[in-house]
């Protein structure tokens, strides 16, 4: 796959400044960076964003995430490698990502489970991570960003 944008230097620097501020806000939410990586990976898998899947795995390994958890996040409901809080966050990520074609979205049950295991600040950071990942997935799919790169 070849990237549709030939000159990436045309990107607006204000956009990248805003994204850096979002990353800072997410990091301040008190969520384990490894969980944020798993959420980024799962959302990117759902959206078939190969560039973000690749970058998520690389970032997860750099953060000390295990191969078992990275390789099984697509089947997290059946895999024994995740805590109850992580499962609540993954359910929230999936429901918030699958909003198309009449999908149910985030039900009260999913929201209550997240609230039972995560603080309000953590849920806020997780919601931002989900939204930012979906943002990047859509851009990458539109411009056909190829896998094989990492960002930070």
N, C-alpha and C positions, 0 to 999 in steps of 0.2 A: 504494500500500500504506500502511495506517495502522498505527502502532505500537499494539500491544495494551496496553502499560503507559501509562496516562494520567498517572500521577504518578511520574516517575523519581526524585524525592527520597526515595522509600522504600528506596532501596538502602542496604545496610549499609556504613558508612564503613570498617569493618575489611576488607571485601572489596577496596575500592579501595586501601587501604594495602598489602595483600598483593600486589595486581597491580603497584603501583609498585615494590615490592621485586623482583618477578620481572623487570620491565623493566630495573631496575638491574643485576641479575645477568646478563641477556642482554647488555646493553651492555658489561659487563666481560669478556665472553668473547673479545674480539678479532676479531669478525666485522665486516667492512665494513657500515656501516648501509644502504648501497644493496642489498647482498645480502639483508639481513634484510627489507628492503621487498619485494624480488622473491619471497622465500619466503612472506611474508605474502600477497602478491598471488596466487601460484600456489595455495596452500592454500585461499584464499578463493574462487578460481575453481572449484576442484574441489567445494567445498561449496556453491556457488551463493549465497554471501553477498554480495548487492549492496552492502550498507552497507560491508563491509570491502574489497571490490574498489574502490569509489569512494575510500575513505580511503587505501588503499594507493597508488593512482595519484597522489593529491594529495601524499602523503608522499614518494613517489619523486621527483616533480618538484621538491619543496622541497629534497630532498637532492641534487639535481643529476643524477638518473637521466635517461637519454635516452628519447625517445618510442619508438625502435626496440626497445629492451630491454623497456620496459613493455608495448608492444603485442604483442610476440612471445613473451612468457614462457609463454603457453599452448602454444606450439609450439617450446619451447626445444630439443628434440632435433634439429629440422630447421633451426633458425635459427643463423646464424654469429656471433651477438652475445655469446656467453657463454664464459667461460674453462672449463678442465677442472675446476677446483675448484668453480666455480659450478654446473656440470652435475652434479657429485657431490652437492652440497648440494640441488639441485632434485630429483634422483632420490630422495634420502633423504626429502625433504619429501613427495613424492608417495606413496612406499611407506608412510610412517608415517601418512599421512592416509587412505589407502584400506585400511582394516582390516575393512571390512564384507563380508558375504556370501562368506566364504571366500577373500577376496583374500590373496595371498601375504604381504603386509607387507614388512618390511625383510629382504631376503635377505642371506646372507653376502657375496655379490658386491657388493651395494649398500653394505653396511657397510665392506667392505675398500676399495672405491673412495673412499669418504669419508675413511677413515683414511689413504689414500695422499696425499691432497691437503689435508687439514685437520688442525689440532692437536686434541688431546683437549679442550682448553678451548673451541675453536671448535665442535666437534661437540656438546659439552654445551650451549653457548648456542643452537646451531641447533635442537637437540632441544627446548629450552625454548620457543623461538620457534614451532616447529611446534605444540607442545601448547597454548600460549597462544592462538595463532590459531584452532586447532580449538575451543577453549573459547569464544572470542568468536563464532565463526561459529555455533556451536550456540545460544548465547543469542540472537543477533540473528535467526536463522531462527525460533526459537520465539516471540519477541515481535514478529516482523515489523518489525524496525527498518528504516526506509526508507533508501535511498541518498541521498546529498547532504550528509552531515555528515562532518566530519573531527575527529579527536581528537588534538590536539597537533601 
